[in-house]
Amino acid sequence: MDLVTLLSIKLKARYVGDDEFGNRYYQEKRARPSKQPRRYVRYNGLVEASKVPAEWHGWLHHTEDLPPPS
């Protein structure tokens, strides 16, 4: 992840939780007008979408309102 992306996440998003793979999940602090807030994942190591567990996948794609319990 480049420095600009890392700074953007640190300034605009809040930490929500992590999973057993060490991936960290974030959500925008403020929602865009009339839209849902964006949700992000910072992968631990190699960027591979199959490393996202099913419960976090649902949260990332707004099918679940609350993140899974840590």
Contacts in CASP RR format, 6 or more apart in sequence:
PFRMAT RR
TARGET T0000
AUTHOR 0000-0000-0000
METHOD contacts of the structure
MODEL  1
MDLVTLLSIKLKARYVGDDEFGNRYYQEKRARPSKQPRRYVRYNGLVEAS
KVPAEWHGWLHHTEDLPPPS
1 42 0 8 1.000
9 26 0 8 1.000
9 40 0 8 1.000
9 42 0 8 1.000
12 28 0 8 1.000
12 29 0 8 1.000
12 30 0 8 1.000
13 26 0 8 1.000
13 27 0 8 1.000
13 28 0 8 1.000
13 29 0 8 1.000
13 38 0 8 1.000
13 40 0 8 1.000
14 26 0 8 1.000
14 27 0 8 1.000
14 28 0 8 1.000
14 29 0 8 1.000
15 24 0 8 1.000
15 25 0 8 1.000
15 26 0 8 1.000
16 25 0 8 1.000
16 26 0 8 1.000
16 27 0 8 1.000
16 39 0 8 1.000
16 59 0 8 1.000
16 67 0 8 1.000
17 24 0 8 1.000
17 25 0 8 1.000
17 67 0 8 1.000
17 70 0 8 1.000
18 24 0 8 1.000
18 25 0 8 1.000
18 70 0 8 1.000
19 25 0 8 1.000
19 52 0 8 1.000
19 53 0 8 1.000
19 56 0 8 1.000
20 53 0 8 1.000
21 44 0 8 1.000
21 51 0 8 1.000
21 53 0 8 1.000
22 44 0 8 1.000
23 41 0 8 1.000
23 42 0 8 1.000
23 43 0 8 1.000
23 44 0 8 1.000
23 51 0 8 1.000
23 52 0 8 1.000
23 56 0 8 1.000
24 41 0 8 1.000
24 42 0 8 1.000
24 44 0 8 1.000
25 39 0 8 1.000
25 40 0 8 1.000
25 41 0 8 1.000
25 42 0 8 1.000
25 56 0 8 1.000
25 59 0 8 1.000
25 60 0 8 1.000
25 67 0 8 1.000
26 39 0 8 1.000
26 40 0 8 1.000
26 41 0 8 1.000
26 42 0 8 1.000
27 37 0 8 1.000
27 38 0 8 1.000
27 39 0 8 1.000
27 40 0 8 1.000
28 37 0 8 1.000
28 38 0 8 1.000
28 39 0 8 1.000
29 37 0 8 1.000
30 37 0 8 1.000
31 37 0 8 1.000
32 38 0 8 1.000
36 62 0 8 1.000
39 59 0 8 1.000
39 60 0 8 1.000
39 62 0 8 1.000
41 52 0 8 1.000
41 56 0 8 1.000
41 60 0 8 1.000
43 51 0 8 1.000
44 51 0 8 1.000
52 60 0 8 1.000
53 68 0 8 1.000
55 64 0 8 1.000
55 68 0 8 1.000
56 67 0 8 1.000
56 68 0 8 1.000
58 64 0 8 1.000
59 66 0 8 1.000
59 67 0 8 1.000
59 68 0 8 1.000
END
